[in-house]
């Protein structure tokens, strides 16, 4: 069943005194497809920008190139959207017969396109990440079990949610997979990064996804899914026959209509919702406030 969602994403930068703002890149707009349709968009910026240019980046994400007026002591960016989300039945989509069990191989044409998403971003000189990933496909009694290709991903998604501690982190950047394993905790982007790199070591193609989380329970004033109220992060994995499927290890979500995708990238550092520059003293920067609301409107 489809749902209509209203999304408001507010980002506010505060400075102790007026500073000069450089160009900013804004990536907020949800990505249309067969399961997600953008019905309305609005972008409000204060102070009013000198210029806004809309482009698509190398990952085909919609980017607004903004030149704000300055000097100013505050920059506020408010993006509003209305979307129709029919959801993805990721566990019901059929796989190519040759890809039903692990290990599997992509065909040569797919490999050409998927190579950046199959190749790990982080080196693994000690083999610790490969060893952690290997637990989902092997055991002492059977070096490689006859496991379903999708079952490996389902088990890893659930394992991260059940055994790692979620910790929201406002500062920019992402933990390495090794830091997340050592700390046994992280944010949504840390968990997504861990799983992306783990499945890449197993031969899967995976990409980082940023976007918004719709928690139906938020509208009922009960316990929300983890990660609401800010931008959220998860991953997509490409399986022959089924295509790109969403996996959210923070909440153990696979498909559904709770995940509203905005940006795709090979790595979390390439999917920042807002990036830009300003000129002034380091002490001038007072901080950034981010707020995201996602409400059902049907």
Protein Blocks (a to p, Z undefined) as FASTA:
>chain_A
ZZddddddddddddfbdcddddddddfbccddfkbccfbdcdddddddfbdcddddfkop
acdddddddddfbdcdddddddddebjafklpccdfklmpccddddfklmmmmmmmmpcf
bdcfkommmmmmmmmmgcfklmbacddfklmmmmmmmmmmmmpccdddfbgcjddfklmm
mnopacfklmmmmmmmmmmmnopacdddddddddfklmnopacdehihiacdddddddeh
jlpadddfknopgejjlbccfbdcfbfklmcfbgcdddddfklpnbdcdddddddfZZ
